[in-house]
Amino acid sequence: MSISAMVRARMEPGLKEDAEKVLGEIGLNATQAITLFYKQVELHQGLPFDVVIPNETTQRTFRKTDDGRGLVVCKDADDLLNKLGL
């Protein structure tokens, strides 16, 4: 297959840096990730995930956690399971 098309996009530098770090940890570079995304769009004939606007309860929860309210902090997985009663 000949690679001859180019995709250019502008985004926040921090987002690019953070995403490329994650991609690197799973062995992908940006070109491979974009190609993978485009292939999934092609196969699904649309976005390969649901895009929804969070309801008010979810938005309220996001705001609370962003403000550091309503969080349960666990020191490790065992502590988490204990707090969940499992």
LINZIKA-V907404 format. One record per residue. RES is the residue in one letter. SS is DSSP state (H for helix, E for strand, - for the rest). Layout:
BEGIN
RES,SS ; RES,SS
END
This chain:
BEGIN
M,- ; S,- ; I,- ; S,- ; A,- ; M,- ; V,- ; R,- ; A,- ; R,- ; M,- ; E,- ; P,H ; G,H ; L,H ; K,H ; E,H ; D,H ; A,H ; E,H ; K,H ; V,H ; L,H ; G,H ; E,H ; I,- ; G,- ; L,- ; N,- ; A,H ; T,H ; Q,H ; A,H ; I,H ; T,H ; L,H ; F,H ; Y,H ; K,H ; Q,H ; V,H ; E,H ; L,H ; H,H ; Q,- ; G,- ; L,- ; P,- ; F,- ; D,- ; V,- ; V,- ; I,- ; P,- ; N,- ; E,H ; T,H ; T,H ; Q,H ; R,H ; T,H ; F,H ; R,H ; K,H ; T,H ; D,H ; D,- ; G,- ; R,- ; G,- ; L,- ; V,- ; V,- ; C,- ; K,- ; D,- ; A,H ; D,H ; D,H ; L,H ; L,H ; N,H ; K,H ; L,- ; G,- ; L,-
END
